[in-house]
Amino acid sequence: PFKQKYKSVLYNKKRISLFYGGYSEKFIKKQVNIVVRNKKTLIKKNTHLFFLSLFEKRLDVVLYRAHFFPSTRNARQFILHKHVKVNGAKITDPNYSLQQGDLVEIHKKLHDLIYSNVAINYLWPLPPKHLQINYRTFEISFNNNIESQNLSMQYPFRPDIYLLLRYFR
C-alpha cells in the first residue's frame, strides 16, 4: 500500500508540474502552503478549485489558455523579454498573479506570431470563461470567477489535489 500511495502521489505531482510548464517541487509546495494557511477562510469555498486557481491566475498560464502561445514556457520567455503589458505596465515576472479586471496586452511585433498560433490550433480555441479575449487587438481581460466554473475541461487528466495537500503538509 505504501508503494502504491507513493507512486500515485509522484505521478500526480509530475502531471500537474508538467502540465503547467515544469514547476519545481518547491513551487508546488509553496502553493500548497498558501492553501493550508487559508484553510480556515476556505470553509465555504472548494479547496480543490482554490488550489487550481492559484495556477490559473498566473500571467504565463493565462497567455497559454488564451492560445496566444503554444506552451507556458514559451509564454514565460516572451514575458521575460518585456513583450507583455498588464494594465499598461511592462511585466517581467511570469509568476505575476492577475487580479479581477486586469487587462493584458501583447506587443504589436508579436501579433503575426500569435495569429499563426491561434490559426494552427487543431481545435477552435475555446478559452476558459474567466478570460475575455479580443482576437483583433490580442488583449485579454481577466475576470476572477474561476471558482464558479468547471475546470475539469481544461485538463487531459484528473488531478487529485487532495492527495497533494496531504503529501506536502
Summary of the structure (lengths in Angstrom):
residues: 169
radius of gyration: 16.7
end to end distance: 19.8
largest distance: 54.9
contacts: 454
relative contact order: 0.17
helix: 50%
strand: 11%
